[in-house]
Amino acid sequence: MSTAINRKPSDPQPQRRINWRHFFLHSALIAGSLVMLLPFWWMLITSLKLEGEVFTFPPSLLPYQDVYTTVEGHDRDLQLFDVTFEDGTVLEMAQIRRRGREAEMIVTSNPEEIIMVGIDQREPQRQLAFEWRNYVDAWNSQPFDRYYINSVVVAVSATVIQLAIASLAAFAFARLRFAGRDTLFTLYLATLMIPFPVLLIPNFIMVTRYLGWYDTYAALILPPAFSAFSTFLLRQHYMNLPREMDDAARIDGASSFRIWWSIVLPMSKTTFAALAIFIFLGSWNSFLWPLVVTNSAEMRTVPIGLSAFQGQFGTKWHLLMAAAVVAMAPVLTIYAFAQKWFIKGIALTGIGGR
Amino acid sequence: MATQPTELANKPKSTSNWRDSDWKYRLGIGNWNPNQQSEAYIFLLLSLLGFVIFVVFPIVYSFWLSFQEWNLLSPPEFTGISNYTQLLTNDDTFRRVLKNTLFYAATIPPIQLALGLLMAVALNTGIKGLGIYRVIYFMPVVTNIIAAAMIFQFLLDKNAGLIPSWVWQFNEATGIRVIPPDFLGSTFWAKPSVVLLTVWKNVGFTMVIYLAGLQGVPEVLYDAAKVDGASNWQRFRHITIPMVSSTTFFLLVIQMIGAFQLFAEPFVMTRGGPAQASLSIVYYIYQNAFEFQKMGKASAIAWVLFAIIFAITFIQIRLQKRWVHYEVEG
């Protein structure tokens, strides 16, 4: 557990030996990585396969297709095969049509001479080919552009609004003294124990019946914008900030708003960034709430759209997987560039800011 | 805190040591700076508004609803505790759903904890490539659950799925007859399939939290144990596990709460089927509210769910003394 740690880089290296412990660890970790990556890979290659190739057995981990070629005198492209003759020679031939256990085939250089070949003698030629059209088809079969816009609008505004509301409230809880502060804060904490499904139905009824927000951005953005958890997290963070600065500012006559804006906020950039990623990701991936408060395709977010897409296409896996790639791509791309922040953000908020 | 300058400056002259003893302060009705009082409520305005409208009122409303029968069309009808008694005594689906959810709660957290700890310990050995492994293992955490569930649905599909196909290939290659189960279509395998997806999706989170916990374990403990001749396993068992037990406790609590609230996974993968074999409590709430229009019953189920989560969390907190090791600070 500690062998590698005790050696300083400046120490003379002992003769290079294979560190068997690390070798086995790497083997296990790489195997684990493959397991974690396999679903992504399977999604990606399926999204690039022809529909007919999805169901082939044995399954192929790369998107292969049959090869076709144009031959003079034939209207449609002919499929290419490798034909093994009895004397062992292998010839590339194109098939005109199949007749029972045999097939009419030609050599492409000599399209006049038709040779009958047993179907067991031929092996279809395969080539790596990416069926990008799946993406076009998937994209066009549902208004994914609209889903994207909705998701971005909802996730960005939910993040900004939630951060603003929570940071203001957290400042009051951490730095100001007022009647009912501790009682109120305890009440906030107490509601953290209430699971979301309890709030789901009354919020749905309220939003649709009393507020008239059914199928609007307001319904998607505002109810989730208040979060006792974010308030709690930021309050804990503010409590740990040194107070000397705001005391000095107060003596200089700064208002609380000024202290919040010019002192506390700038000192909280890291926590804010972490929390922002956490909120954004939660909003971007949220499913149950948008599912119940949206109805029209114009208001769907990406996850809801994806679910509707699934309902529409059942087992057209090549399209479903293309849509899944489309849904995953933006967050995974950002993750690739800012993975440290993602991990930090989720870990920090995950452990309640400890 | 009591020695902070502001507090001293604001401290009323008449009372001494108000912070600890004054009940008025504790109730929040005495001793404030009138200046900060009004300011504070401006800071809190939006938050309070959201809190009351989207949290406090819905809680009360939901509780009230759980004693009504209401299909959203005719006016709600008070039925006393019949929603609850019906659920607990006369609802086979609810019993099945409860069993399913208990299965999720009993399997997902332990598997995730074990795998996550294993991965974290492996990565905490000073091995090269920690960053890359962590990025890979954490990747599912940031992905969309709907897309992930669709992929797993496809991986396990009996006609085109990769996993069944591999089993068939294994059959052909070895001649050993193993018939791959119809994962999503069998009442036995539907739940484990959901568990598989959930673990794949969340184990990276567990690992990252454990890694943070492991980095707080002082190296001297391992060195001392080594000197005493402790084996790898002994060091893992008697140092690592107790030293990360507070992390384990935290993860156990939140994962248990999460497992009780599974929804999207069965919704996408199995639609709760076959024959409700993978239906979860939250899915059942969803069905009652938004498919059968039984708002009262759905609310009652939600409160039963709350009671279960509350009880289990409470028991865990009570039991933590027995196994959670908290480091004494200082």
Interface residues (C-beta under 8 A of the other chain):
Chain A: M1 S2 T3 A4 I5 R21 H22 L25 H26 A28 L29 G32 S33 V35 M36 L37 L38 P39 F40 W42 M43 T46 V54 F55 F57 P58 P59 A164 I165 A166 L168 A169 F171 A172 L176 R177 F178 A179 G180 R181 D182 T183 L184 L187 Y188 T191 M193 I194 P195 F196 P197 V198 L199 L200 I201 P202 N203 F204 I205 M206 L222 P223 A225 F226 A228 T231 R243 E244 D246 D247 R250 S255 S256 F257 W260 L281 W284 N285 F287 L288 V292 V302 P303 L306 S307 Q310 T315 W317 L320 M321 A323 A324 V325 A327 M328 V331 L332 Y335 Q339 F342 I343 I346 A347 G350 I351 G352
Chain B: Q4 P5 T6 N10 R26 L27 G28 I29 G30 N31 W32 N33 Q36 Q37 E39 A40 Y41 F43 L44 L46 S47 L48 L49 G50 F51 I53 F54 V55 V56 F57 P58 I59 Y61 S62 L65 L72 M119 V121 A122 L123 N124 T125 G126 I127 K128 G129 Y133 R134 V135 I136 Y137 F138 M139 P140 V141 V142 T143 N144 I145 I146 A147 A148 M150 I151 F152 F154 L155 D157 N159 A160 L162 S165 W166 W168 Q169 W200 G204 F205 V208 I209 A212 E219 Y222 D223 K226 N232 R235 F250 I254 I257 F260 Q261 F263 A264 F267 V268 I281 V282 I285 Y286 A289 F290 M295 A298 S299 A302 W303 L305 F306 I309 F310 T313
